Each structure stands twice: as C-alpha cells, then as structure tokens.
Amino acid sequence: MTAPPTSAATAPRTVLTRDDWEARASAHAQRADSLTEGHRERSPEGRRHAVEDFLFDYYGVKPRHIRRWHPGLGVGLEGADAHADFRWYATDGAGVTAVAGEQFVADRGQVTGYIRDLLHATAKRRPMLGCFGMHEWAMVYQAEETDRRHGLPLRLGRDGTDAVVEAHDLVCTHFDAFRFFTPQATPLNAHALTRESQPAMDQPGCLHATMDLFKWAVKLGPTVPGDTLLDCFELAADVRRVDMQASPYDVSSYGLRAIAVETPEGKREYARLQREFADRATPLRARLIDICDAVLALRSL
C-alpha cells in the first residue's frame, strides 16, 4: 500500500541521508541486542528470570519492538523504503520518509495529552525517599506461597517478612504498585490510591514511576528517537534490579545481593539509589514532555 504524502505541517525539519540514518539504525540495533540478550536467549527454552523478564512481561513489549529504530518527530529519511510501511510514517514527493505527526496526533492525541500531563505533574514534585521499597513487601504480606508473584523464596521467611511490613509505615504513591498489595496490606498504606489519582500522586523518587518512563516512551511510538527509547529501557532495567534486590525475595540465585531495607544500612543505600535514579530520570522525563508538546502542537496546524 502506498503511504500518503506528508503535509506541509509535518514536513521534517531535518533530513538524514541514507548512509547517515542506516549507520544510526545499525548502532541502535546493536545496543538493543546487547540490552535484551539474556531475555532473547532464555525465551526459546522457556526459561524465566524474575528480575530481567519483568519489563517485557509487564509492559507487553518484545525485543523486536525495542530494536526498531526511529529518528523521532521532525526528522526525515532519504531512501527509507522499509520505514514507509511502518505505522504513522509517510513519504513525500521527493522520496523523504518521516513520521506523519498529524496522523499520530489524530490517532493518539488523547493518550499523548495524558502522558504529558502525568509527566509534567510528576516533574514538579520533590522526590520522596522514605518508602524504602516496602511496596514489594506489601505484595506478599500475609500471603500464601501460591499467591506470590515470583517463584522465589522469601529471604526472611513468611513470618519475618510480615514482621518487617508491620514495623514500617506504608507510604506508596504509585497506583500500579499499590494495586498488587495483598488485601491485608492495602488498608495499611497511607494513601488510598486509584488510577484517577495517579497524576496527583506520582513523584520522581518512586522507582516504579521511573520504570514507567519506558512504558510512556513505547506508547509515544515513532515520535520518540531510538536513543531516548533505549535510555529509558536501560534505566528501567537498572531500577528493576534494585527493586528486586530490596524486595523480600531471595535473589541470590541470580547472583544478586540483597539490599536489606529492614536495616538502617539498607535504608540508607536504598534512599541513595532512589536519588540517583531520580537524577537519571529527570532529563529523560523532560525529553518525553518535549516530545508530547511537539505532538500536541500539531493539533492547531
């Protein structure tokens, strides 16, 4: 099927030669392959990794989605025949292929607006560093072994895990963590979180809000440049590792040491890592907000 021509409103501001964009696409593919190597090797054999597979399972993304390079909104490609067949791309009469921003905003304007508002609200808040990763503990509080999300033993056993939850204040601010709390843990949280309240509650210190930058980058599709997508994925993978190290699960079988958040030393380490992740997330969140703004600006053209 022939792609529709680009309009003047979405004409690319920059045009990359074929040699240029092919080199960028190749470098992107190599980096993506490196980041997804373990998952790709395990999948054909049906082997599971409770830490590394989470991003693919939870966000419903496959390695091939991450491997596909996009230049982002406002960048045209010379001789990009394959890109012309991708969704939300169009080719003009001069053979330059680019993201058809007007079509994207027509199809995804509402979700783009939601993402922009959520990220902007999150960016305005100060990071909260006092949760100490108790969300993962609340997900197994007073739960039977068959009800746990991951097939790993509890580092402190069931009674020890429950005692840690009972000794701490639950102050989770992220709905997509809160919704997995056990029924016994839900009323213990300081906040009764809902999907509707998420824009009012997400904050930069939350590990799950940081991981979600990858989700939002995926939802923004080809408007997100490849390097931004991989930066979000790499940060999310690092966050996930710490999330599980600080969890009640014994992750030593994966060669990972525990961050014992039930101890003062573990709390200090967790808060330090939260701060570092928040610092890494800040420019990525700003990039995604800028992309959303550029997409939404096309509504008035």
VOPAGU-2260 file (C-alpha; in pm, 1 decimal, decimal comma):
REM VOPAGU-2260
SITE   aa  ch    i         X         Y         Z
SITE  MET   A    0       0,0       0,0       0,0
SITE  THR   A    1     135,2     343,2     -88,3
SITE  ALA   A    2     182,9     574,2     209,5
SITE  PRO   A    3      11,8     914,1     195,5
SITE  PRO   A    4     232,0    1214,2     126,4
SITE  THR   A    5     348,0    1428,3     414,5
SITE  SER   A    6     177,1    1763,4     451,0
SITE  ALA   A    7     348,1    2097,4     486,6
SITE  ALA   A    8     254,6    2097,5     856,0
SITE  THR   A    9     454,1    1782,5     922,6
SITE  ALA   A   10     741,6    1839,5     680,2
SITE  PRO   A   11    1063,7    1728,2     850,6
SITE  ARG   A   12    1294,1    1995,0     988,4
SITE  THR   A   13    1599,4    1770,5     936,0
SITE  VAL   A   14    1662,5    1516,5     660,3
SITE  LEU   A   15    1917,1    1237,0     707,1
SITE  THR   A   16    2094,2    1078,2     411,9
SITE  ARG   A   17    2063,1     705,1     371,2
SITE  ASP   A   18    2421,3     645,4     485,7
SITE  ASP   A   19    2362,1     856,3     795,1
SITE  TRP   A   20    2037,7     702,6     913,0
SITE  GLU   A   21    2145,6     347,0     830,6
SITE  ALA   A   22    2453,5     391,8    1049,4
SITE  ARG   A   23    2234,6     520,9    1332,0
SITE  ALA   A   24    1985,7     237,6    1290,0
SITE  SER   A   25    2265,3     -20,5    1294,5
SITE  ALA   A   26    2418,0     123,0    1613,1
SITE  HIS   A   27    2072,3     126,1    1771,3
SITE  ALA   A   28    2012,4    -239,8    1682,2
SITE  GLN   A   29    2347,5    -342,2    1830,8
SITE  ARG   A   30    2275,1    -159,4    2154,6
SITE  ALA   A   31    1923,4    -304,9    2172,3
SITE  ASP   A   32    2055,7    -656,3    2113,7
SITE  SER   A   33    2305,3    -612,0    2396,2
SITE  LEU   A   34    2035,8    -491,9    2635,7
SITE  THR   A   35    1794,4    -775,8    2550,6
SITE  GLU   A   36    2044,6   -1058,3    2504,2
SITE  GLY   A   37    1956,2   -1253,2    2817,3
SITE  HIS   A   38    1582,8   -1240,9    2756,6
SITE  ARG   A   39    1623,3   -1345,1    2392,7
SITE  GLU   A   40    1843,4   -1641,2    2486,6
SITE  ARG   A   41    1603,3   -1765,8    2754,5
SITE  SER   A   42    1276,6   -1727,9    2566,8
SITE  PRO   A   43    1312,8   -2016,9    2315,1
SITE  GLU   A   44    1395,3   -2250,5    2602,7
SITE  GLY   A   45    1109,3   -2132,6    2819,7
SITE  ARG   A   46    1343,4   -2027,3    3099,7
SITE  ARG   A   47    1224,2   -1747,8    3325,3
SITE  HIS   A   48    1412,4   -1471,0    3504,3
SITE  ALA   A   49    1205,4   -1295,7    3770,5
SITE  VAL   A   50    1418,3    -981,6    3752,3
SITE  GLU   A   51    1507,5    -927,2    3386,8
SITE  ASP   A   52    1191,3   -1058,3    3220,6
SITE  PHE   A   53     965,3    -821,0    3411,9
SITE  LEU   A   54     996,5    -527,4    3171,2
SITE  PHE   A   55     893,2    -743,0    2875,6
SITE  ASP   A   56     609,3    -919,7    3055,6
SITE  TYR   A   57     463,1    -628,2    3249,3
SITE  TYR   A   58     483,5    -373,9    2968,1
SITE  GLY   A   59     393,6    -621,6    2693,1
SITE  VAL   A   60     697,8    -533,3    2482,6
SITE  LYS   A   61     910,6    -768,4    2274,1
SITE  PRO   A   62    1280,4    -726,1    2189,5
SITE  ARG   A   63    1194,5    -659,6    1826,1
SITE  HIS   A   64     994,6    -353,7    1928,9
SITE  ILE   A   65    1295,3    -210,8    2108,7
SITE  ARG   A   66    1528,5    -299,0    1824,5
SITE  ARG   A   67    1334,3     -99,4    1566,0
SITE  TRP   A   68    1494,6     242,3    1528,3
SITE  HIS   A   69    1301,4     563,9    1479,1
SITE  PRO   A   70    1455,2     906,9    1419,9
SITE  GLY   A   71    1175,9    1085,9    1604,2
SITE  LEU   A   72     932,6    1359,6    1512,3
SITE  GLY   A   73    1059,3    1617,9    1265,6
SITE  VAL   A   74    1335,5    1405,5    1111,4
SITE  GLY   A   75    1309,7    1280,5     753,7
SITE  LEU   A   76    1491,4     986,3     597,2
SITE  GLU   A   77    1612,8     957,3     240,7
SITE  GLY   A   78    1555,0     623,4      71,3
SITE  ALA   A   79    1387,6     464,6     371,3
SITE  ASP   A   80    1163,6     219,9     188,2
SITE  ALA   A   81    1102,6      -3,8     490,2
SITE  HIS   A   82    1008,7     288,0     713,4
SITE  ALA   A   83     746,1     392,7     462,8
SITE  ASP   A   84     549,9      80,1     556,7
SITE  PHE   A   85     568,0     145,1     931,6
SITE  ARG   A   86     261,5     283,5    1105,6
SITE  TRP   A   87     246,6     665,0    1126,5
SITE  TYR   A   88     507,6     719,6     855,1
SITE  ALA   A   89     454,3     888,9     520,3
SITE  THR   A   90     668,8     968,7     216,4
SITE  ASP   A   91     662,5    1294,4      24,7
SITE  GLY   A   92     710,9    1351,0    -345,0
SITE  ALA   A   93    1088,2    1389,1    -302,9
SITE  GLY   A   94    1122,2    1042,5    -150,1
SITE  VAL   A   95    1172,3    1163,0     208,4
SITE  THR   A   96    1001,7     945,4     469,7
SITE  ALA   A   97     909,4    1087,8     809,5
SITE  VAL   A   98     667,1    1039,6    1096,3
SITE  ALA   A   99     327,3    1175,1     992,4
SITE  GLY   A  100     276,3    1380,0    1306,1
SITE  GLU   A  101     -73,5    1497,8    1214,8
SITE  GLN   A  102    -190,8    1139,0    1174,5
SITE  PHE   A  103     -24,0    1037,5    1500,5
SITE  VAL   A  104    -190,1    1319,3    1694,2
SITE  ALA   A  105    -523,6    1234,3    1533,8
SITE  ASP   A  106    -489,4     872,7    1646,0
SITE  ARG   A  107    -302,1     915,1    1975,1
SITE  GLY   A  108    -359,5    1273,9    2078,7
SITE  GLN   A  109    -566,3    1184,8    2383,8
SITE  VAL   A  110    -314,0     941,1    2529,7
SITE  THR   A  111     -31,3    1180,2    2442,4
SITE  GLY   A  112    -206,5    1454,5    2638,2
SITE  TYR   A  113    -248,2    1222,0    2935,8
SITE  ILE   A  114     119,4    1121,9    2927,8
SITE  ARG   A  115     228,0    1484,8    2903,5
SITE  ASP   A  116      13,0    1593,7    3197,8
SITE  LEU   A  117     124,4    1299,8    3412,7
SITE  LEU   A  118     494,3    1351,7    3341,2
SITE  HIS   A  119     470,7    1727,4    3390,6
SITE  ALA   A  120     292,2    1685,8    3724,2
SITE  THR   A  121     547,6    1429,5    3838,5
SITE  ALA   A  122     840,2    1650,1    3737,8
SITE  LYS   A  123     712,0    1938,6    3951,9
SITE  ARG   A  124     719,0    1736,1    4274,5
SITE  ARG   A  125    1010,4    1678,5    4507,2
SITE  PRO   A  126    1133,5    1318,1    4525,5
SITE  MET   A  127    1008,0    1125,4    4827,8
SITE  LEU   A  128    1277,0     892,0    4958,6
SITE  GLY   A  129    1113,9     739,3    5264,1
SITE  CYS   A  130     922,9     439,6    5127,9
SITE  PHE   A  131    1224,4     203,3    5147,3
SITE  GLY   A  132    1079,8     -27,5    4884,4
SITE  MET   A  133     804,4    -157,0    5109,7
SITE  HIS   A  134     568,3    -193,1    4811,2
SITE  GLU   A  135     720,1    -531,8    4720,9
SITE  TRP   A  136     687,8    -646,0    5079,6
SITE  ALA   A  137     323,8    -537,2    5089,8
SITE  MET   A  138     258,2    -754,1    4784,1
SITE  VAL   A  139     335,7   -1068,7    4985,9
SITE  TYR   A  140     211,5    -958,5    5328,7
SITE  GLN   A  141      26,5   -1249,3    5493,6
SITE  ALA   A  142       5,6   -1421,6    5154,9
SITE  GLU   A  143      26,3   -1792,1    5089,8
SITE  GLU   A  144     323,1   -1915,7    4888,2
SITE  THR   A  145      97,8   -1996,3    4592,1
SITE  ASP   A  146     -18,9   -1633,2    4580,5
SITE  ARG   A  147     326,0   -1478,3    4537,0
SITE  ARG   A  148     402,0   -1311,4    4204,5
SITE  HIS   A  149     751,3   -1458,3    4172,4
SITE  GLY   A  150     868,6   -1816,1    4218,4
SITE  LEU   A  151    1144,2   -1722,5    4460,9
SITE  PRO   A  152    1182,8   -1794,2    4833,9
SITE  LEU   A  153    1139,0   -1516,4    5087,0
SITE  ARG   A  154    1471,6   -1404,7    5230,4
SITE  LEU   A  155    1332,0   -1373,5    5586,1
SITE  GLY   A  156    1057,2   -1633,1    5556,1
SITE  ARG   A  157     686,7   -1556,3    5581,7
SITE  ASP   A  158     679,3   -1454,1    5948,0
SITE  GLY   A  159     991,7   -1242,2    5916,7
SITE  THR   A  160     855,2   -1070,7    5607,8
SITE  ASP   A  161     523,0    -993,3    5774,0
SITE  ALA   A  162     706,7    -852,8    6075,3
SITE  VAL   A  163     900,5    -610,0    5854,3
SITE  VAL   A  164     578,4    -479,7    5699,0
SITE  GLU   A  165     422,4    -433,9    6040,7
SITE  ALA   A  166     728,2    -243,4    6164,4
SITE  HIS   A  167     716,6      12,6    5883,0
SITE  ASP   A  168     481,0     280,0    5757,6
SITE  LEU   A  169     349,8     203,3    5409,2
SITE  VAL   A  170     362,9     526,7    5209,5
SITE  CYS   A  171     346,7     400,6    4849,8
SITE  THR   A  172     244,3     669,5    4599,4
SITE  HIS   A  173     225,5     463,9    4278,3
SITE  PHE   A  174    -103,9     301,9    4185,9
SITE  ASP   A  175      45,8      27,1    3970,2
SITE  ALA   A  176     242,7     -96,6    4270,6
SITE  PHE   A  177     -39,4     -39,2    4518,3
SITE  ARG   A  178    -289,7    -240,5    4316,5
SITE  PHE   A  179     -83,2    -555,7    4377,9
SITE  PHE   A  180     -83,3    -518,2    4757,2
SITE  THR   A  181    -244,7    -808,9    4936,4
SITE  PRO   A  182    -591,6    -736,8    5078,4
SITE  GLN   A  183    -436,0    -736,1    5424,7
SITE  ALA   A  184    -175,7    -473,1    5326,9
SITE  THR   A  185    -398,7    -238,7    5127,5
SITE  PRO   A  186    -558,8     -61,2    5427,0
SITE  LEU   A  187    -214,5     -13,7    5585,2
SITE  ASN   A  188    -100,0     225,0    5311,8
SITE  ALA   A  189    -108,1     595,7    5391,0
SITE  HIS   A  190    -276,9     666,6    5057,2
SITE  ALA   A  191    -586,6     505,8    4905,4
SITE  LEU   A  192    -456,5     517,7    4550,3
SITE  THR   A  193    -666,4     499,2    4234,9
SITE  ARG   A  194    -594,8     520,7    3862,9
SITE  GLU   A  195    -768,2     857,7    3860,1
SITE  SER   A  196    -543,6     992,8    4134,7
SITE  GLN   A  197    -219,1     883,9    3964,7
SITE  PRO   A  198    -134,7    1226,5    3813,2
SITE  ALA   A  199    -177,2    1379,1    4159,2
SITE  MET   A  200      38,0    1118,5    4335,4
SITE  ASP   A  201     327,9    1005,2    4114,0
SITE  GLN   A  202     658,3    1156,2    4227,7
SITE  PRO   A  203    1017,9    1139,8    4098,0
SITE  GLY   A  204    1159,7     934,2    4384,3
SITE  CYS   A  205     931,7     638,0    4310,1
SITE  LEU   A  206    1113,5     350,4    4141,5
SITE  HIS   A  207     800,7     240,7    3957,3
SITE  ALA   A  208     729,7     589,4    3825,5
SITE  THR   A  209    1085,3     592,2    3692,1
SITE  MET   A  210    1044,6     249,9    3529,9
SITE  ASP   A  211     725,7     375,3    3367,1
SITE  LEU   A  212     924,0     622,4    3159,0
SITE  PHE   A  213     994,4     323,3    2937,0
SITE  LYS   A  214     621,7     249,3    2912,5
SITE  TRP   A  215     542,6     606,7    2811,6
SITE  ALA   A  216     824,9     608,3    2555,9
SITE  VAL   A  217     676,7     294,7    2398,7
SITE  LYS   A  218     327,2     444,7    2390,4
SITE  LEU   A  219     460,3     752,6    2211,9
SITE  GLY   A  220     572,8     521,5    1932,5
SITE  PRO   A  221     784,3     652,4    1645,8
SITE  THR   A  222     776,8    1009,6    1775,8
SITE  VAL   A  223    1044,4     900,9    2026,9
SITE  PRO   A  224    1401,8     882,3    1891,0
SITE  GLY   A  225    1572,7     546,6    1927,8
SITE  ASP   A  226    1836,0     667,6    2173,1
SITE  THR   A  227    1568,7     804,8    2407,2
SITE  LEU   A  228    1377,7     476,4    2398,7
SITE  LEU   A  229    1689,5     274,7    2483,5
SITE  ASP   A  230    1793,2     520,4    2754,1
SITE  CYS   A  231    1451,4     472,3    2915,3
SITE  PHE   A  232    1477,1      94,0    2882,1
SITE  GLU   A  233    1827,3      82,1    3028,7
SITE  LEU   A  234    1724,0     296,1    3323,8
SITE  ALA   A  235    1415,4      81,2    3380,5
SITE  ALA   A  236    1629,6    -235,1    3379,5
SITE  ASP   A  237    1864,7     -85,5    3638,9
SITE  VAL   A  238    1570,9      21,7    3853,9
SITE  ARG   A  239    1408,8    -319,2    3830,1
SITE  ARG   A  240    1728,6    -485,2    3952,3
SITE  VAL   A  241    1737,2    -265,8    4261,6
SITE  ASP   A  242    1362,5    -307,4    4310,3
SITE  MET   A  243    1411,5    -682,4    4344,7
SITE  GLN   A  244    1730,8    -655,7    4548,0
SITE  ALA   A  245    1534,5    -452,3    4802,4
SITE  SER   A  246    1235,4    -685,5    4787,8
SITE  PRO   A  247    1158,8    -963,1    5037,3
SITE  TYR   A  248    1263,6   -1223,1    4779,8
SITE  ASP   A  249    1594,8   -1407,2    4790,7
SITE  VAL   A  250    1757,3   -1310,0    4460,2
SITE  SER   A  251    2093,8   -1473,5    4532,0
SITE  SER   A  252    2019,7   -1742,4    4271,3
SITE  TYR   A  253    2059,6   -1466,9    4011,1
SITE  GLY   A  254    2393,2   -1358,5    4151,9
SITE  LEU   A  255    2240,6   -1050,6    4313,7
SITE  ARG   A  256    2296,2    -942,5    4672,5
SITE  ALA   A  257    2012,4    -823,6    4891,7
SITE  ILE   A  258    1961,9    -461,6    4987,9
SITE  ALA   A  259    1837,2    -525,8    5340,5
SITE  VAL   A  260    1591,2    -238,0    5373,4
SITE  GLU   A  261    1485,6    -368,3    5714,4
SITE  THR   A  262    1821,6    -240,7    5845,6
SITE  PRO   A  263    1948,3     120,3    5880,1
SITE  GLU   A  264    2231,3      47,2    5636,4
SITE  GLY   A  265    1991,8     -92,5    5378,5
SITE  LYS   A  266    1760,7     204,9    5413,9
SITE  ARG   A  267    2047,3     445,4    5351,3
SITE  GLU   A  268    2157,9     252,6    5043,4
SITE  TYR   A  269    1805,9     233,5    4904,0
SITE  ALA   A  270    1746,2     607,6    4952,0
SITE  ARG   A  271    2079,6     685,4    4785,0
SITE  LEU   A  272    1987,6     472,5    4484,3
SITE  GLN   A  273    1641,7     630,9    4469,4
SITE  ARG   A  274    1806,2     971,7    4448,7
SITE  GLU   A  275    2046,2     856,8    4175,4
SITE  PHE   A  276    1762,5     708,2    3971,3
SITE  ALA   A  277    1558,5    1026,9    4011,5
SITE  ASP   A  278    1854,7    1228,0    3883,4
SITE  ARG   A  279    1891,3     999,4    3580,3
SITE  ALA   A  280    1518,1    1012,9    3512,7
SITE  THR   A  281    1491,7    1392,2    3517,8
SITE  PRO   A  282    1635,5    1461,0    3169,1
SITE  LEU   A  283    1452,8    1163,4    3020,1
SITE  ARG   A  284    1123,1    1282,9    3161,0
SITE  ALA   A  285    1195,4    1627,9    3017,5
SITE  ARG   A  286    1268,6    1474,7    2674,9
SITE  LEU   A  287     937,6    1290,2    2674,6
SITE  ILE   A  288     748,6    1602,1    2781,5
SITE  ASP   A  289     908,2    1794,2    2493,7
SITE  ILE   A  290     804,4    1519,5    2250,2
SITE  CYS   A  291     447,6    1528,4    2381,5
SITE  ASP   A  292     439,6    1906,7    2345,5
SITE  ALA   A  293     565,1    1883,1    1986,0
SITE  VAL   A  294     299,1    1624,8    1900,6
SITE  LEU   A  295      18,0    1818,4    2067,7
SITE  ALA   A  296     122,6    2140,6    1893,7
SITE  LEU   A  297      15,5    1978,8    1567,1
SITE  ARG   A  298    -346,9    1992,0    1677,1
SITE  SER   A  299    -364,8    2359,8    1588,4
SITE  LEU   A  300    -194,4    2332,1    1248,5
